[in-house]
Amino acid sequence: MVTATDVLAAYDRLTEGRKRFLRIDELCARGADEFPQLLPSRRDLESEAVRAQRDKKGLERQQGEFLAQVMADPAAGAHLCHAMLLPHPKTSSFQAEFEKKGDIRFNGARLQRQDKAAVLTMSNPRFLNAEDETTLEGMEIAVDLALLDPKTEVCVLRGAPVEHPKYAGKRLFGAGINLTHLYQGKIRYLWYLIRDFGFVNKFYRGVAFPEASPEVKSVEKLWIAAVEGFAIGGHCQILLTMDYTIAAEDAYLTLPARKEGIVPGAANLRLTRFVGDRLARQAVMAERRFDCASPEGRMICDETVPAGEMDSAVERIVERLTGSGVVSAAGNRRSFRAAEEPLDVFRRYMAVYAREQAYCHLSPALIANLEKNWNAATRRA
């Protein structure tokens, strides 16, 4: 039987006594090589990756158990959170290009410098801007670049126009996780954790430095979200990290994780702060929809505007937030976090999430839910 002592001893060795930072995927890969009794091997995971979700053997549950034990320990868990808030290893190779051009594209994201704002556009047009393995790395690098750009003062997040016939050419904030890819087994368990410890947490906490705790030192900017169409699932989760949200009057928000069979990221931790316990439980467990222009929707969205006025609304809010400078922005954000969600609260939540999501991701119920609620078996990749 694997114990917490075994896991923490392995973490201490892999990170050289917490002197070395390893991202979650690298930690699990190196851990599998050195501690095969704790984690599935690379070869076994490669074989697992090509299987449809219904045919997977459940090897990734070991990763969930391992990471849950790491996160449950205050010192190791804080160290892993810190590792994931550092710039992505590939970010530095793109900084000079963005510094010079002010416009860069990745799979899943485009970042543009527009006057005082770094505008990050989420883009997966074939799948209603849904998130999947193809968008994960590009999004995190783009978030890093936006935060580290010395020529901009605030950041704007919005969705790109999509291709679906029902919405062709219309901007949509995003449809959450790519359920087609999930059903087909193309999204690994670690995807959830890399996402929520990585770029989603960077929206909320900024980019960290290796020599100082993220609680006291980070590079951060105010984030403005522009919600058009809908923010479903993971995209609704993202709104809970934003500083100011503008929504089109006809837009709506949902967290349909129950119908999908998974846990909705850190929404269970954060949504209550916006709408209270009862409405949060209704949203997560009973599929309650929030129309952005409704009283409940306005608990999450700071203002609503006619759909055709989003561009001008974004410009107005950027000017409002930067008109008197943004010197105090980071300090105020940190002060709010100190009261709302210090890093240790996030760590303890993610210790539960890491284990629960592993079992949800590999549950037969997930397959049944996707077939019943998504007609997943008939959809093409």
N, C-alpha and C positions, 0 to 999 in steps of 0.2 A: 504494500500500500504506500502510495506517494504521500508524504507529509509536507506541511508548510516548511518544516526545517530543511527538507531536501530541496524544495524550490528556492528558498531564500539563500541557501548555500550555493546553489547553481547560479543564481542571479549575481551574488557577490563575486563569484569567480569569473563569470562572463564579463562583468563590468569592472573588473580589477578593483574590487572594494568600493564600487560606485565612483570611481575616478574617471571612468570611460562611459560615454553616452552611446547607447544602442537604440535605434528605432525598433518598434515592435516587430516588424517583419525580420529585421536582421537578428534581433534577440532570439526569435523562435528558430531561425535557420541555424544560427551558431549553437543554440542550445540543443537542437536535434543532433548535431554532430558530436557534441561533447557529452550529452546526457540523454542517450537514446531511450532510457527508461522513463523519461519525463515528457518527451515530445515526439511526434511522428517524424519520420525521416523525410528528407527532401524527395527521395525516389518514390516513397509511398504517396506523398502529397501530389507529385506529378502524375501518378497513376490515378489518383482520386480526382484531379482537376478535369480530366477529360470525360468523367462520368456525368450523366444527367443528375439533377439534384435527387431524384427519387432513388437512384442507384448508388449513391455515395455510402461508404461504409462507416461514416461517423468519426473518422480519425481526428478531425479538427476539434472535437470535444476536448481532447487532451490539451490543445492550445488554450481553450477557454479555461480549463481548470488551472493550468499553469499561470496564466495571466491574472486570474482572479486571486490566486495566492500572492502573487507579487503585489497587486494593487491593495490587498488587504493589509499589507505591512506599511506603516506610515513612512519609514525611511525609503524602502525600495520603491514603493508606489509613487512617492513624490519625485524620486529620481527618474522614473520612467515617464511621468508626466512632463518633467523638465526636458527630457530627451526629445519628446515629440513636439515641443514648442520651439525648438531650435530650427533655424532655416533648413529646408529640405536640402539634402546633399547636392542636388543639381542646381539649386537656385543661383549660386554664385556664377555659374557658367552663362547665365542669361542676363545678369545685371548690366553689363556694359552695353548689350544690344538695346535693352529697354531704356537705359539712360540716354542713349544717343537718339533712338527713333521715337520713343514714347508710344510705341504700338507693338504688341507682340501677341502671337497666337499659339495656343497649345490645343491638344485634343481636349475638348470640353470647356475651353475658356479662351476669352480674348481680353487683354488688358490694354487700355488706352489712357494716355494722359490728356485730360481736357481741362485746361486752365489750372485751377487749384485742386482738381479732383482726379484721382486714379479710378477709372471706371472699369469694373470687372463684369464682363458679360458671360453668363453661363450658357453654354451652347452644345446641345446634342439634338439637333433639329429633327432627326428622324424619329426620335423617341420622346418628343415633347419636353426636351431638355432634361430628361431623367438622368440620374447618376448611375454609373457602373464602373467597371474596372478601367474602361477606356478614358474616363474623365478624371479619375482620382488624382493621379500625379500632377497633371496639368493644373488642376484647381489649386492644389497646395502651393505649387511654385508661383502661380499668379498671385495668390494671397500674399506670399512672402514679398514678391516684387512690389506690390501695391503698398505694403506697409513700410518697406525699406526705401522707397523712392523719395529722395530728398527734395524733389521739386513739387510735390503735392502735399496738401494739408489734410484732406479727408478722402474717404473712399466711398464709391457708389457701387451697389450690387444690383444687377437686373438680369432678366432672361432675354435670350435672342429670339428672333422670329423663327417659327417652326414650319415643318413641311406637311404635317398631317392634313389631309383634305378638309377636315372640320375647322381647322384653325390656320390654314395655309397663309403664311406671310404675317401672322399676328405674333406679337411678343407674348410669351408665357414665362412666368417666373420659374416654374418647374414642377414636374410630376413625381418627384421623389425617386425612390430606387427603381431601376429598370426591372420590372417584374418578369418580363420575358427572359432576360438574361438570368435572373434568379432561378426561375423554373428550370432553365436549361443547364443549370450547374455552372454558369460562367462567372459567378460572384463567390469568391472564397470567404470564409468566416472572418479572416483578418481584415477584410475590406471595411467592415463596420468599425473596427477599432482604429485603424489607420485614419479613417475619415473623422471620427469624433474626437480622437486625441490630437489629430493633426489640424487640417484647415478649419474645421468648425470651431475648435477650441482657440485657434489663432484669431478668428473673428472676435472672440470674446476677450482673450487675454493678450493678444499681440504676439510678436516674435521675441523669443527669449535670448539671453546671452549665456554662454556656458559658465561664466564665472560668478553669476549672481542668481539668486532665486527669482523665478518669474513673478513672485508675489511683490517684489520690490523694484525690479528693473526689467523693462521690456520696451520694445518699439511698438507703439500702438497709435492708431488714429480712429477718429469717429467713423462709423459705418452707417451709410444711408441705404436702405433697401427700397426699391421701386417694384411693387408687386402688380403685375398685369395678368389677367386671366385667372390664374390660381397658383397657390403654393400648397402642394400636396405632400404629405409624408415628410421626407427629409428636408424638403424646401420650406415647409412650415417650421420644422425644428430650427433651421437656420435663422428664421426671423427672431427667435428667442435670444439671439446673441447680438442683434442689431441695436444701434443707438437711436435711430429714427427710421420709422417705416411709413412710406407713402404708398397707398393702395388705390388702384382704380375703383370707382364706385361699384362696378359690376364684378369685382374679384372676390374670391372666397378662399378659405383655408380649411384643410382637413388633415387628420392624422389617422389614416385607415389601417394602422398596423395590426389591429385585431383581425381584420379580414385577410391580412397577409400572413399572419401567424408569427410576427416578430415583435421585438420591443422597439419603440420609436426613438432610438438614440437617447439623447439626454432630455427629451421632452418631459419625461416623468419627473425629472429633477427641476426643470425650469418653468414649465407651463403654469404651475400653481401660482407663481409670483405674479403672473399676468392676470389670470382669470379666476383664481381661487380654486380650492380643492374640488368642489362639486363639479364645476364646469370642466376642469381638467380631466377628471375621471370620466365624465360623459364623452369628452372628445376622444380619449384614448381607448376606452372600453366599450363605448356605445356609438362610435362613429358620428358624434355630433359635429355638424358643419357650422363654421363661423363665416357668415357673410361679412366682408370687410366693413361695409357701411352700417352694420347693425351695432347696437350697444355693446354686444359681446365682442364683435370684431374690433371695435375701437379700443378695447382693452389691450389689443396687440398692435394695432395700427395707429399711428399718431395722427394721421389725417387721410381723408379720401378725396379724390379729385376725379372729374370726368376723364374717361379713358383717353381722350384725345389731348389732354393737357398734361400728361405725365412729364414730357421733356421739360416744359417750362416750370413745373413744380419742382423737379429735381434741381434745376438751375437756381431757383429761388431758395431752396433749403441749403444748398451748398454755399450760397452767398451769405445766408443768415448765420450759418455755423462758422464761417471763416471771416466774416466782416470785421470782427474785433480781435482777430487772431485766435489761435487754438492752443496757446501756451498751457492752459490749465486742463485741456481735454484729457490727457493721460492721467493726471492726478485725480480728476473727478471720476474717471472710469475705475481706477484702482480703489477709490474710496467706496464706490457703490459695490464693487466686488467683495471688499472686506466685510461688508454687512450681509450681502446676498449669497455669495458663493465663493468663499475662500477655496484655495486649491485643495485643501484637505477634504472639504465637503465633496468636491468633484471626484477626488480619489476614492473616497468611500463608496460613492454611487457607482463608479465604474468597476469597482471590485464585484459588486452584485451584477452589473450589466454584462461584464465579460463572461461570466458563467451562464447567466440566463440566456443571453443571445446565442451562445454556442449551441445550447440544447434546442432553442426555438429554430435556429437556422437549419438544424439537421433533423427536425421532427417530421414524421409522416403527416402531421396536421398541416404543416406548411404547404405540402404538395396538394392536399385535399382542398385547402383554402384557395390556392391559386387556380386550381381547376374549376372550382365552383364560382368564384367571384371574379375571375380574370379571363376565363376561357383559355388558360395558358397553353393547353395542349394543342390548340389550333393556330397559335401565333408563330410568326417567323422571326428569326433573329435579325 
